C-alpha cells in the first residue's frame, strides 16, 4: 500500500530543510522521480534557484503548485476578468443592474472575482448555498454575477482553472513520491485533489507548516482522508539572536534611508545572499528596490516588470482611454512616443491650441489653419487622427491595431521585450481564440487598460545572488542570517482588512456558514501572525525591525512572541553610509542599464586611482560653464557645494531618485496645469463674477495624473492620497478665484508652465519655468509658483543664505509687479516682493552672479560644502573625495 503521511512539528520549516537536503542527495544520485508541491510560484522560484545553483548540470526537478498537478489552465489571469465584465454588462443590458457608476466600477468586478473564486475553491455552486434573500443586497448582486458568468462560460464552451480540478486527470507522470510543503491551509478543492492521489501508485508526504491550535484542524482534515499523522516530539526554542533592533522613525523616507544604512554596515559581516527584507507594501518595495540598486547592493533577481517601467505602455494606456475629453485626448497623444516629431514642433502645436476650445476635428483644423506653420502641424494632426481612429472610433479592430503598434516597436532591452512578448501572447489569444467574445465587450478599451496595468512579468534575465525581498506570503521556508522587517505598523503587519459593501463581517460569516472557504479579518491576521513568527524564528543571526510614527501606531507584534529589543532608536541622526567594496558584488554589470550607475562606476574607478588634486578644470571647462545659460537652481547648487555643481551640471550625473512626495507634487502641478488650461476662459468669467466655475472635470484629471505617474488609485494608499488631494485642489481653486475676484485690478491666468529666458546683465542669461503667469487687462504680470506646503516658501531675507534665487531672478520677466507662492496643502499664499523692491533685488543678484562668474574663472570647483550635513543627503557622497566626514551620528 502506498504511503500517505503527514508530519507535524512546532517548527515544521526545519523539517523542510531536512527534506530539501534529502531531495538534493536524490538529485545527485540521479533520482528525479518525485514532485515537490509548494503553495505559490514565488516560493517555487526561490527553491528552484537553490537546486539549480548547487547542481553542476540542469536536471528535471518538478517543483509545482497544486494547479500544475491538476493541469489547471492559466485562463484566470486575463480571460476571467473579461468574462466577469461581460456578465455585469449583460445584467445592465437586461435591466437587472442600473447603468451607473457603481455597477461600472472596478470594485464590483474585483468583488465578483473574489466571490466566484471563493465559491469554486470551496466546490460550491449557487445551488449549494443557502437562499440569498433580497434583503442581502450585496451578496445577491454577487450571486447574479456568478450565475451570469457561468452561463457565458457554458455558452462559449470555456473552462476556467477551477473547472480543471473537476476533471480528476492528475498530472502524476511516472513519479513515485510527492512531497507537499509550506501550506497553512488547504482549500476544499485542493483537499479533493490530495484525496484523489490515493487512486495513483504514488507516495504522498505532507509537512504541515504553522502547526498550532489555529491550524490544527488541517491535520484533522488530512487524517479524515486517510493520512497517518506523525508528530515530532522535538522541542523548539526561539533563536537567541546575536543582535536585535527595533527602530522608531518619524516617516517612511527616514525608514528607507535607515534600512539602507543598516544593510551597508551589515555587508561587512554577512553575505548579501544571506540577508532578507520583509515588506508588505508594494509602493515601499519599489522605493527600497531602487535604493538598493542605487547603492550597488545586489538584489536577487525576482522582481517583476510592469507597465510603469517603460513610457510606451503608459502612452498606450492614454491612447486607449475613452474617458478623456477630446482636447485632453489630443494633448495626451501629442505627448506620447507614438507621435514622433521634434519636441519644439509638439510644443508649438500645443501652444497654438491651449487657449482655444475644440471638441472635433473640424474645429481643431480650423484653428490650425490660422497659423503659419499649418503644413507641419497638419502632419502632426494626421498622426493623432490615425491613432484616434484606430483606438477610439472603432471597437472591432482595437486589439489588432494594438498588436500592430507593439510589433513595430523595437528595443535592445531584454526586459522591454519580455513584457511586450507576454502582452502580445495574451492579445493574440484574445483576438484569435476568443474573437467573438471580445467583440461583444462594450468596454473593451477599459478592459485592455486594466490588463496592461495588472500585467506582471518576471525579470529572470539577470538572476544574481543577492539580498532577497519577501512578503509574508512568499517568505515561508526561506533561510537567512539577517532579517530586516520594514514598516512594522499595525495596519501593515499583521495587516487589517478594509471592509467594503460586499465583504463585511456579517457577509463573511454567512458565507463561512454556507461552507465557503473565505477568511475573516481576524482569521487573516492570525495567519499573518503565524507567518511572521515563523519568519522571525528562521533568522540565524540578527533581526532588525522598523516602524514609523507618520501614520499609525507600531505593530503589536513588536512586543509579542518574546521579541524584545536591546537597542531602541528614538531618533535617527544623520550618519554617512560606509563605502561598499564593489569587488564583493556578485554582478555589478546587472545594473549597468541605470545610466547613473554607469557614470558613477566609471568615475569611481578614476577617483580610486587619483587624488582630487589630479583633476583639472581647464579653460575650456570654465568657458563651457560661463557661456551656458544658468538657472536659479544651478546658482543655488554652486553656493551650496561647488563639487556638487560640478557633478550635476558639468558631468551631468543626474540621479534617478524616485520619491513619493516628489511624485505627488508633480501630479498636483500636472493636474492644475491641465485644469487651468482646459477652463481658462471659464476661469476668467468666474473671476469676473459672471458664473460659478464647474469643478467636475477635476476628478478625472487628477485620476489620470495619478495613473500617468504610475500610482494606481485602486491601491489603498494611493486612493487615500487621491481623495485627500482632490478635496484640497477643489478648495485651492475656489480660494484662488475668490482672492483674484477681490482685487481692484484683476489678474487672469495667462500662461501655464511657461518657459522663458531672462538676462540680468549682458553676459549672463537665466532659463526659467514658472507654474503660472497671470496678467491684468492693462498688461501687468504676476508670477505664481505652486508649493505643496507653505514650508517651501522663500523670503527675500533667504538671499543672504544663498537660497530663494528663483523669484529674485524671475522678477525680470516682463512687467512683473507680483510674485506669489501658493500652497496646495495649506491653502496659504505669500507675496515675495512685499518687503523688497526690484532695484534691491537686481543689486543683490548682480553681486551673486559676479561672485559666481569670478569663482568659475578662477576654477574654484573642487571645494568642500560649507555645511557638512548637506553631504549626508547628497546624491554624490559615494564618489566625492571632498565630502565632510566630521559629525558622525550616534544612535540614541
C-alpha positions in Angstrom: 0.0 0.0 0.0 1.3 3.5 -0.8 2.4 5.7 2.0 0.2 8.7 3.0 1.9 10.5 5.8 1.6 14.0 7.4 4.5 15.2 9.5 3.9 17.9 12.1 6.3 19.9 14.2 6.3 23.2 16.1 9.0 24.2 13.7 7.8 22.5 10.6 10.2 24.6 8.4 13.0 22.7 10.0 11.5 19.5 8.5 11.5 21.3 5.2 15.2 22.0 5.5 16.0 18.4 6.3 13.7 17.2 3.4 15.4 19.6 0.9 18.8 18.1 1.9 17.3 14.6 1.3 16.0 15.6 -2.1 19.3 17.2 -3.1 21.0 13.9 -2.3 18.5 12.2 -4.5 19.2 14.6 -7.4 22.9 14.0 -7.0 22.3 10.2 -7.3 20.3 10.9 -10.5 16.8 10.2 -9.0 14.4 12.9 -10.0 11.2 10.8 -9.9 9.5 13.0 -7.4 7.3 16.1 -7.4 7.7 18.9 -4.8 4.4 20.8 -4.3 4.7 24.4 -2.9 1.9 27.0 -2.3 2.9 29.6 -4.9 5.3 30.3 -7.8 7.4 32.8 -5.9 8.4 30.0 -3.5 9.0 27.7 -6.4 11.3 30.2 -8.0 13.4 30.5 -4.8 13.7 26.8 -4.3 14.3 26.0 -8.0 17.1 28.6 -8.0 18.6 26.9 -4.9 18.5 23.5 -6.6 19.9 24.6 -10.0 22.6 26.8 -8.4 24.0 23.9 -6.3 24.0 21.3 -9.1 26.6 21.2 -11.8 24.1 20.4 -14.5 20.4 21.3 -15.1 18.1 18.5 -14.1 14.5 17.6 -14.4 13.3 18.8 -11.0 9.5 19.1 -10.9 8.5 21.8 -8.4 4.9 22.6 -8.9 1.8 24.1 -7.4 -1.4 22.1 -7.0 -2.7 23.9 -10.1 0.1 22.2 -12.1 -0.8 18.8 -10.6 -4.4 19.3 -11.6 -3.4 20.7 -15.1 -5.3 23.9 -14.3 -5.2 26.4 -17.2 -3.9 29.9 -16.9 -7.2 31.3 -18.1 -7.8 33.2 -14.8 -5.1 35.7 -15.4 -6.9 37.6 -18.1 -9.9 36.0 -19.7 -11.8 35.6 -16.4 -11.7 39.3 -15.9 -13.2 39.9 -19.3 -16.0 37.3 -18.8 -16.9 38.9 -15.4 -17.0 42.3 -17.1 -19.3 40.9 -19.8 -21.5 39.3 -17.2 -22.0 42.6 -15.4 -22.7 44.4 -18.8 -25.3 41.7 -19.7 -27.0 42.3 -16.3 -27.1 46.0 -17.0 -28.5 45.5 -20.5 -31.2 43.2 -19.1 -32.2 45.8 -16.5 -31.1 43.7 -13.5 -28.4 46.3 -12.7 -28.7 50.1 -13.2 -26.3 51.6 -15.7 -24.5 53.8 -13.2 -21.0 54.4 -11.7 -21.4 51.7 -9.0 -22.2 48.8 -11.4 -19.5 50.0 -13.9 -16.8 50.3 -11.2 -13.7 48.2 -10.8 -14.8 47.4 -7.3 -17.7 45.3 -8.4 -15.5 43.4 -10.8 -12.9 42.6 -8.2 -15.5 41.7 -5.6 -17.3 39.4 -8.1 -14.0 37.6 -9.0 -13.3 37.1 -5.3 -16.8 35.7 -4.7 -16.5 33.3 -7.7 -13.1 32.1 -6.8 -14.0 31.6 -3.1 -17.1 29.6 -4.1 -15.2 27.5 -6.7 -12.3 26.9 -4.4 -14.8 25.5 -1.9 -16.5 23.3 -4.5 -19.7 25.3 -4.1 -22.2 26.2 -6.8 -25.0 28.6 -6.3 -27.4 25.7 -5.7 -25.2 24.6 -2.8 -25.6 27.9 -1.0 -28.5 28.8 1.2 -31.1 31.0 -0.4 -29.9 34.6 -0.5 -32.9 36.8 0.1 -33.4 40.1 -1.5 -32.5 41.7 1.8 -28.9 40.6 1.4 -28.4 43.1 -1.4 -24.6 42.8 -1.6 -24.5 39.0 -1.8 -27.5 39.0 -4.1 -25.6 41.2 -6.6 -22.5 38.9 -6.5 -24.6 35.7 -6.9 -26.3 37.2 -10.0 -22.9 37.9 -11.5 -21.7 34.4 -10.6 -24.8 32.9 -12.4 -24.3 35.0 -15.5 -20.6 34.2 -15.5 -21.4 30.5 -15.6 -23.9 31.0 -18.4 -21.3 32.8 -20.6 -18.7 30.2 -19.9 -21.1 27.5 -20.9 -22.2 29.5 -24.0 -18.7 29.7 -25.4 -17.7 26.2 -24.2 -14.9 27.6 -21.9 -13.4 26.2 -18.7 -11.7 28.2 -16.0 -8.9 27.0 -13.8 -11.3 25.7 -11.2 -13.1 23.5 -13.7 -9.8 21.8 -14.4 -9.9 20.4 -10.9 -13.1 18.6 -11.7 -11.6 16.5 -14.5 -9.5 14.5 -11.9 -6.9 13.6 -14.6 -3.9 14.4 -12.4 -0.5 15.1 -13.8 1.4 12.4 -12.0 3.5 11.1 -14.9 5.9 8.3 -13.7 6.8 9.8 -10.3 6.8 7.6 -7.2 6.8 10.3 -4.5 5.0 13.6 -3.9 6.3 16.0 -1.2 3.9 18.8 -0.1 5.3 21.7 1.9 4.6 25.2 3.1 0.7 25.2 3.3 -1.0 26.9 6.2 -4.3 25.6 4.9 -5.8 23.5 2.1 -8.9 24.8 0.3 -11.6 22.2 -0.2 -10.9 21.9 -3.9 -7.2 21.3 -3.1 -8.1 18.7 -0.4 -10.1 16.9 -3.1 -7.0 16.7 -5.3 -5.0 15.3 -2.4 -7.7 12.8 -1.7 -7.7 11.6 -5.4 -4.0 10.8 -5.1 -4.9 7.5 -3.4 -6.0 6.3 -6.8 -2.5 6.5 -8.1 0.7 4.5 -7.5 2.4 7.3 -5.6 3.6 8.0 -2.0 2.4 11.3 -0.5 4.3 13.1 2.2 2.9 16.3 3.7 4.8 18.6 6.0 2.4 20.8 7.9 3.6 24.4 8.3 2.5 26.6 11.2 1.1 23.6 13.3 -0.7 25.3 16.2 -4.2 25.4 17.6 -5.3 27.8 14.9 -4.4 25.4 12.1 -4.7 22.1 14.0 -7.9 21.4 12.0 -5.7 21.0 8.9 -4.2 17.8 10.4 -7.7 16.6 11.3 -8.8 17.1 7.7 -5.8 15.1 6.4 -6.4 12.4 8.9 -10.0 12.1 7.8 -9.0 11.4 4.2 -6.6 8.6 5.3 -3.3 10.2 6.2 -1.1 8.8 9.1 -0.1 11.6 11.4 3.5 11.6 12.8 4.2 14.2 15.4 7.7 15.2 16.2 8.5 15.4 19.9 11.4 17.7 19.4 11.1 20.9 21.4 11.7 24.1 19.5 13.3 27.1 21.1 13.3 30.6 19.7 16.7 31.6 18.3 18.9 33.6 20.6 19.8 36.3 18.2 23.2 37.9 18.2 21.6 41.2 17.7 18.0 42.6 17.9 17.0 46.1 16.9 13.7 47.9 16.9 13.9 51.3 15.2 11.4 54.1 15.6 11.4 56.7 12.9 9.4 59.7 12.0 8.4 58.9 8.5 8.7 56.4 5.7 11.5 58.2 3.9 13.7 58.0 7.0 12.7 54.4 7.5 14.0 53.6 4.0 17.3 55.5 4.4 17.9 53.9 7.8 17.4 50.5 6.3 19.9 51.1 3.6 22.4 52.4 6.2 21.9 49.2 8.3 22.4 46.9 5.3 25.6 48.7 4.2 27.1 48.2 7.7 26.0 44.6 7.9 27.5 43.8 4.5 30.9 43.7 6.1 29.8 40.9 8.4 27.2 38.9 6.4 26.9 37.8 2.7 24.2 39.5 0.7 22.6 36.2 -0.2 22.0 35.5 3.5 20.1 38.7 4.0 16.3 39.1 3.6 13.9 42.1 3.7 10.3 41.5 4.7 7.9 44.2 3.4 4.2 44.1 2.8 3.5 47.4 1.0 4.1 47.3 -2.8 4.9 51.0 -3.1 7.5 50.8 -0.4 9.0 47.8 -2.0 9.7 49.7 -5.3 11.3 52.5 -3.4 13.5 50.2 -1.4 14.4 48.2 -4.5 15.6 51.3 -6.3 17.6 52.5 -3.3 19.3 49.1 -3.0 20.3 49.3 -6.6 21.5 52.9 -6.4 23.8 51.8 -3.6 25.2 48.9 -5.6 23.6 46.4 -3.2 22.9 43.3 -5.3 19.3 42.1 -5.3 18.2 38.6 -6.1 16.5 38.9 -9.5 13.0 38.0 -8.5 11.4 41.4 -9.1 8.9 41.9 -11.9 8.5 44.2 -14.9 5.3 46.2 -15.1 3.9 48.8 -17.5 5.4 51.5 -15.3 8.9 50.5 -16.3 8.5 51.9 -19.8 6.8 55.1 -21.0 5.4 53.4 -24.1 2.9 51.4 -22.1 1.7 54.4 -20.2 1.3 56.0 -23.7 -0.7 53.0 -24.8 -3.0 53.4 -21.8 -3.5 57.1 -22.8 -4.3 56.1 -26.3 -7.0 53.6 -25.1 -8.5 56.0 -22.6 -12.0 57.0 -23.7 -12.8 58.9 -20.5 -10.8 62.0 -21.6 -12.4 64.9 -23.3 -11.5 65.4 -26.9 -9.0 68.2 -26.1 -7.4 66.1 -23.3 -7.1 63.2 -25.6 -5.4 65.2 -28.3 -2.9 66.6 -25.8 -2.2 63.2 -24.2 -1.4 61.6 -27.6 0.7 64.6 -28.6 2.9 63.9 -25.6 3.3 60.2 -26.5 6.2 58.4 -28.1 3.9 57.4 -31.0 3.8 61.0 -32.3 7.5 61.1 -33.4 8.0 64.8 -34.1 10.6 67.2 -32.9 9.8 68.4 -29.3 9.7 72.0 -30.4 7.1 71.2 -33.1 5.0 69.5 -30.4 5.3 72.5 -28.1 4.4 74.8 -30.9 1.3 72.7 -31.8 0.2 72.7 -28.2 0.7 76.4 -27.6 -1.5 77.2 -30.6 -4.4 75.2 -29.2 -4.1 75.7 -25.5 -6.2 78.9 -25.4 -9.0 77.5 -27.6 -11.9 75.2 -27.0 -12.5 72.4 -29.6 -14.3 69.1 -29.5 -14.0 67.8 -33.0 -11.5 67.5 -35.9 -13.1 70.3 -38.0 -12.8 72.9 -35.3 -9.3 71.8 -34.5 -8.3 72.0 -38.1 -9.8 75.5 -38.5 -7.7 76.8 -35.5 -4.5 75.3 -37.0 -5.2 76.9 -40.4 -4.9 80.3 -38.9 -1.2 79.6 -38.1 1.7 80.0 -40.4 3.1 76.5 -39.7 0.0 74.8 -40.9 1.7 72.2 -43.2 3.9 71.0 -40.3 1.0 71.0 -37.9 -1.1 69.1 -40.4 1.3 66.2 -40.3 1.1 66.0 -36.5 -2.7 66.3 -36.7 -2.9 63.4 -39.2 -0.8 61.2 -36.9 -3.1 61.9 -34.0 -6.2 61.3 -36.2 -4.8 57.9 -37.2 -4.3 56.9 -33.6 -7.8 58.2 -32.6 -9.5 56.3 -35.4 -7.5 53.1 -34.6 -8.4 53.0 -30.9 -11.4 55.3 -30.1 -13.7 55.3 -33.1 -13.6 51.5 -33.5 -14.1 48.6 -31.2 -13.8 45.7 -33.6 -10.1 46.2 -34.6 -8.7 47.7 -31.4 -6.8 44.5 -30.5 -5.4 44.0 -34.0 -4.3 47.7 -34.1 -2.7 47.4 -30.6 -0.8 44.2 -31.7 0.4 46.1 -34.8 1.5 49.0 -32.7 3.5 46.8 -30.4 5.1 44.8 -33.2 6.6 48.0 -34.7 8.4 48.9 -31.5 11.9 47.6 -31.3 14.3 47.7 -28.4 17.6 46.2 -27.3 16.4 45.9 -23.7 15.6 42.4 -22.7 13.1 43.5 -20.0 11.1 45.5 -22.5 10.9 42.6 -24.9 9.9 40.2 -22.1 6.9 42.4 -21.2 6.0 43.1 -24.8 6.1 39.4 -25.8 3.9 38.4 -22.8 1.4 41.1 -23.7 1.4 40.1 -27.4 0.7 36.5 -26.5 -2.3 37.5 -24.4 -3.6 39.9 -27.0 -3.2 37.4 -29.8 -5.0 34.8 -27.7 -7.9 37.2 -27.1 -8.1 38.2 -30.7 -7.9 34.8 -32.3 -9.3 32.2 -29.9 -12.0 34.4 -28.3 -12.7 36.8 -31.1 -16.5 36.8 -30.8 -16.3 37.1 -27.1 -14.0 40.1 -27.3 -16.2 41.9 -29.9 -19.1 41.6 -27.5 -17.5 43.7 -24.9 -18.8 47.2 -24.6 -15.9 48.4 -22.6 -13.1 46.7 -24.4 -10.7 49.6 -24.1 -11.2 49.8 -20.4 -10.6 46.1 -20.1 -7.3 46.4 -22.1 -6.2 49.2 -19.9 -6.8 47.1 -16.8 -5.0 44.2 -18.5 -1.8 46.3 -19.1 -1.9 47.8 -15.7 -2.2 44.5 -13.9 0.3 42.6 -16.1 3.4 41.4 -14.2 6.3 39.6 -15.9 9.2 38.1 -14.0 12.5 39.7 -14.9 14.5 36.5 -14.9 17.2 37.7 -17.3 19.6 38.9 -14.6 19.4 36.5 -11.8 22.1 37.3 -9.3 22.9 36.2 -5.8 21.9 39.0 -3.5 19.6 40.2 -0.8 16.0 38.9 -1.2 12.8 40.9 -0.8 9.9 39.0 0.5 6.3 39.4 1.6 4.5 37.4 4.3 3.1 35.1 1.5 6.4 34.1 0.0 8.9 34.3 2.9 7.8 30.8 4.0 10.5 28.1 4.1 13.3 30.5 3.4 16.8 30.7 5.1 18.7 33.9 6.1 21.2 35.1 8.6 19.7 38.6 8.9 16.1 39.6 8.5 15.1 43.2 8.1 11.4 43.9 8.6 10.2 47.2 7.3 7.1 49.2 8.2 6.1 47.4 11.4 2.9 49.4 11.7 -0.3 47.6 12.8 -2.1 48.3 9.6 0.7 46.7 7.5 2.0 43.8 9.7 -0.1 41.8 10.6 -2.4 43.9 8.4 -6.1 44.7 8.6 -8.9 44.2 6.1 -10.7 47.3 4.9 -14.3 46.1 4.6 -16.5 47.2 1.7 -20.1 47.0 0.6 -19.7 43.3 -0.4 -17.3 41.9 2.2 -18.1 42.7 5.8 -18.1 40.6 8.9 -21.7 39.7 8.5 -21.4 38.6 4.9 -18.2 36.6 5.5 -19.8 34.9 8.5 -22.8 34.0 6.3 -20.6 32.6 3.6 -18.5 30.6 6.1 -21.7 29.0 7.5 -22.5 28.0 3.9 -19.2 26.2 3.6 -17.4 28.9 1.6 -13.7 29.0 2.4 -13.2 32.7 3.0 -11.1 34.3 5.7 -12.5 36.9 8.1 -10.3 39.8 9.2 -9.4 38.0 12.4 -8.5 34.8 10.6 -6.4 36.7 8.1 -4.5 38.4 10.9 -3.9 35.2 12.7 -2.5 33.6 9.6 -0.2 36.6 9.1 1.0 36.4 12.7 1.9 32.7 12.1 3.9 33.5 9.1 5.5 36.5 10.8 6.6 34.4 13.8 7.9 31.6 11.6 10.0 34.2 9.6 11.4 35.6 12.9 12.4 32.1 14.1 14.3 31.3 10.9 16.7 34.3 11.3 20.0 32.9 12.5 22.0 36.0 13.4 20.0 39.2 13.5 16.5 40.7 13.4 16.0 44.4 12.5 12.5 45.9 12.7 11.5 49.4 12.0 8.2 51.4 12.2 7.4 55.0 11.6 5.1 57.4 13.5 3.9 59.2 10.5 0.5 57.5 10.0 -0.2 54.8 12.7 0.9 53.0 15.8 3.6 50.4 15.8 2.6 46.8 15.3 1.6 44.9 18.5 3.8 42.1 17.2 6.9 44.0 18.2 6.1 43.3 21.8 4.7 39.8 21.3 6.3 36.4 21.0 9.3 37.2 23.2 10.7 39.6 20.6 12.4 42.2 22.7 14.8 45.0 21.8 18.3 45.5 23.1 18.6 48.7 21.2 15.8 51.3 20.7 16.5 54.2 18.4 14.0 57.0 19.0 15.5 59.5 16.6 17.6 58.9 13.6 20.7 61.1 13.3 22.5 61.5 10.0 25.2 59.0 9.5 27.3 58.6 6.4 26.9 55.3 4.8 30.1 53.3 4.8 31.6 52.7 1.4 30.8 49.3 -0.1 33.6 47.3 -1.6 32.4 46.8 -5.2 34.6 43.7 -5.5 32.2 41.9 -3.2 29.3 42.4 -5.6 28.3 39.3 -7.5 27.3 41.1 -10.6 27.6 44.8 -10.8 27.1 44.6 -14.6 23.5 43.6 -13.9 22.7 47.2 -13.1 24.6 48.9 -15.8 21.3 49.7 -17.5 20.9 52.5 -15.0 22.6 55.4 -16.6 23.7 57.0 -13.3 25.4 53.8 -12.3 27.5 53.7 -15.5 28.7 57.2 -14.8 29.3 56.6 -11.1 31.2 53.4 -11.6 33.5 54.9 -14.3 34.1 58.0 -12.1 34.7 55.9 -9.0 37.3 53.9 -10.9 39.0 57.1 -11.9 38.9 58.6 -8.4 40.2 55.3 -6.8 43.4 55.8 -8.8 43.8 59.6 -8.4 43.8 62.2 -5.7 41.4 65.1 -6.1 44.4 67.3 -7.0 44.9 65.3 -10.1 41.7 66.6 -11.6 42.0 69.7 -13.6 39.5 72.3 -14.7 40.9 73.8 -17.9 39.9 77.0 -19.7 37.7 75.0 -22.0 35.7 73.8 -19.0 35.3 77.3 -17.4 34.3 78.8 -20.8 31.7 76.0 -21.2 30.2 76.8 -17.9 30.3 80.6 -18.3 28.8 80.5 -21.8 25.9 78.3 -20.9 22.6 79.6 -19.7 22.1 79.3 -15.9 19.1 78.5 -13.8 18.4 79.7 -10.3 18.7 76.1 -9.1 22.2 75.8 -10.6 23.3 79.0 -8.9 22.0 77.9 -5.5 23.7 74.5 -6.0 27.0 76.1 -6.6 26.8 78.2 -3.4 25.7 75.1 -1.5 28.6 73.0 -2.8 30.8 73.7 -5.9 31.7 70.0 -6.1 28.0 69.1 -6.3 27.6 71.7 -9.0 30.5 70.1 -11.0 28.9 66.6 -10.7 25.4 67.6 -11.6 25.7 70.4 -14.2 29.1 69.8 -15.8 29.4 66.0 -15.7 25.6 65.7 -15.9 25.3 63.0 -13.4 21.5 63.1 -12.7 20.5 60.5 -10.1 17.3 58.6 -10.8 15.9 59.0 -7.3 12.2 58.4 -7.0 10.3 60.0 -4.1 6.6 59.6 -3.5 6.4 63.1 -2.2 8.0 64.5 -5.3 5.6 62.3 -7.4 2.6 63.8 -5.5 3.9 67.3 -6.1 4.4 66.6 -9.8 0.9 65.1 -10.1 -0.8 68.1 -8.5 1.2 70.5 -10.7 0.2 68.5 -13.8 -3.5 68.5 -12.7 -3.6 72.2 -12.1 -1.9 72.9 -15.5 -4.5 70.8 -17.3 -7.5 72.1 -15.4 -6.5 75.8 -15.8 -5.6 75.1 -19.5 -8.9 73.5 -20.3 -11.0 76.0 -18.4 -9.0 79.2 -18.9 -11.9 81.2 -20.4 -14.4 79.9 -17.8 -12.0 80.9 -15.0 -11.8 84.4 -16.4 -15.6 84.6 -16.3 -15.6 83.2 -12.8 -13.2 85.8 -11.6 -15.4 88.5 -13.2 -18.4 87.1 -11.3 -20.2 86.0 -14.5 -20.5 82.4 -13.5 -19.5 79.7 -10.9 -16.7 77.5 -12.1 -17.5 73.9 -12.8 -15.0 71.7 -11.0 -16.4 68.4 -12.1 -13.6 67.7 -14.6 -11.0 67.9 -11.7 -11.9 64.3 -10.6 -10.9 62.6 -13.9 -7.9 65.0 -14.4 -6.4 64.1 -11.0 -7.1 60.4 -11.5 -5.4 60.5 -14.9 -2.4 62.3 -13.4 -2.1 59.6 -10.7 -2.2 56.9 -13.3 0.2 58.8 -15.6 2.8 58.8 -12.9 2.4 55.2 -12.0 0.2 55.5 -8.9 -2.8 53.1 -9.3 -5.7 54.7 -7.4 -7.1 51.2 -6.7 -4.3 50.7 -4.2 -5.4 51.8 -0.7 -2.5 54.2 -0.1 -2.9 55.9 -3.5 -6.7 56.0 -3.1 -6.3 57.8 0.2 -3.9 60.4 -1.3 -6.2 60.8 -4.3 -9.3 61.6 -2.1 -7.2 63.8 0.1 -5.8 66.0 -2.6 -8.9 66.1 -4.7 -10.6 67.9 -1.8 -7.5 70.2 -1.4 -7.3 71.0 -5.1 -11.0 72.0 -5.2 -10.5 74.1 -2.1 -7.4 75.6 -3.6 -9.0 76.6 -6.9 -12.1 78.1 -5.2 -9.8 80.2 -2.9 -7.6 81.2 -5.8 -10.6 82.5 -7.8 -12.1 84.2 -4.7 -8.8 86.1 -4.0 -8.5 87.2 -7.6 -12.1 88.4 -7.6 -11.5 90.6 -4.6 -8.6 92.6 -6.1 -9.2 96.1 -7.5 -7.3 95.2 -10.7 -8.0 91.6 -11.5 -5.3 89.2 -12.6 -6.3 86.4 -15.0 -4.5 83.1 -15.8 -2.5 83.9 -18.9 0.2 81.2 -19.5 0.8 77.8 -17.8 4.2 76.1 -17.3 5.8 78.9 -19.1 9.5 78.5 -20.3 11.4 81.8 -20.7 14.9 83.4 -20.7 15.8 86.5 -18.7 19.0 88.5 -18.6 20.4 90.2 -15.5 23.4 91.6 -17.5 24.8 91.3 -21.0 26.9 88.2 -20.1 24.5 86.1 -18.1 21.2 84.6 -19.2 18.9 82.6 -17.0 16.5 80.0 -18.2 13.3 79.7 -16.2 10.0 77.8 -16.0 7.1 79.1 -13.9 4.0 77.3 -13.0 1.6 80.1 -14.0 1.7 83.6 -15.3 -1.3 85.8 -14.5 -2.0 89.1 -16.4 -4.2 92.1 -16.0 -6.0 93.7 -18.9 -3.5 96.6 -18.6 -0.6 94.2 -19.1 0.7 93.8 -15.5 2.3 90.4 -14.8 2.1 88.2 -11.7 4.2 85.0 -11.4 2.6 82.1 -9.5 4.7 79.2 -8.0 2.7 76.3 -6.6 4.1 74.7 -3.5 2.9 71.6 -1.7 3.0 73.4 1.6 3.9 76.8 3.0 7.1 75.3 4.5 8.6 75.6 1.0 8.0 79.4 0.7 11.2 81.5 0.4 11.5 85.1 1.5 13.9 87.9 0.4 15.9 87.5 3.6 16.9 84.0 2.4 19.1 85.5 -0.2 21.7 86.2 2.4 21.8 82.4 2.9 22.2 81.9 -0.9 18.6 80.5 -1.1 15.5 81.7 -2.8 17.0 82.9 -6.1 14.0 81.9 -8.2 11.7 84.9 -7.8 14.7 87.2 -7.4 15.7 86.3 -11.0 12.2 85.6 -12.5 11.0 89.1 -11.5 13.0 90.3 -14.5 10.4 88.6 -16.7 8.4 91.4 -18.4 6.2 93.8 -16.5 6.3 91.8 -13.2 4.6 93.5 -10.3 3.9 90.5 -8.1 5.5 87.1 -7.3 3.3 84.8 -5.3 3.8 81.4 -3.7 0.6 79.4 -3.3 0.3 76.3 -1.1 -1.9 73.5 -2.2 -1.9 71.6 1.1 -2.2 74.6 3.5 -4.2 76.9 1.0 -1.9 79.8 2.0 -0.2 82.4 -0.2 2.8 84.7 0.2 3.9 87.7 -1.7 7.7 87.6 -2.3 8.0 91.3 -3.4 6.2 92.7 -0.3 9.4 93.6 1.6 11.9 94.4 -1.2 11.8 96.4 -4.4 13.1 95.4 -7.9 16.2 97.6 -7.7 17.3 96.0 -4.5 16.8 92.5 -5.9 18.8 93.4 -9.0 21.7 94.7 -7.0 21.8 91.6 -4.8 21.6 89.2 -7.7 24.2 91.0 -9.8 26.6 90.6 -6.9 25.8 86.9 -6.6 26.3 86.4 -10.3 29.5 88.4 -10.3 30.8 86.2 -7.4 29.9 83.0 -9.2 31.5 84.0 -12.5 34.7 85.1 -10.8 34.9 81.8 -8.9 34.4 79.8 -12.1 37.1 81.9 -13.9 39.4 81.1 -11.0 38.5 77.4 -11.4 37.0 77.2 -7.9 35.1 74.0 -8.3 36.8 71.3 -6.2 35.8 72.9 -2.8 34.0 71.3 0.2 30.5 72.2 1.1 30.2 74.6 4.0 27.6 72.6 5.8 28.7 69.0 6.5 25.1 68.0 6.9 24.4 68.5 3.2 27.0 65.8 2.4 24.9 63.2 4.2 22.0 63.8 1.8 24.0 64.5 -1.3 23.4 62.2 -4.3 27.2 62.1 -4.9 28.6 61.2 -1.5 29.6 57.8 -2.7 32.1 59.2 -5.2 33.0 62.5 -3.7 36.5 62.6 -2.2 35.8 66.0 -0.6 32.8 65.1 1.4 32.8 66.1 5.0 33.1 63.3 7.5 33.0 65.1 10.8 30.0 65.0 13.0 29.4 61.2 12.9 25.9 60.5 14.3 25.4 58.3 17.3 22.3 56.2 17.8 20.4 57.1 21.0 
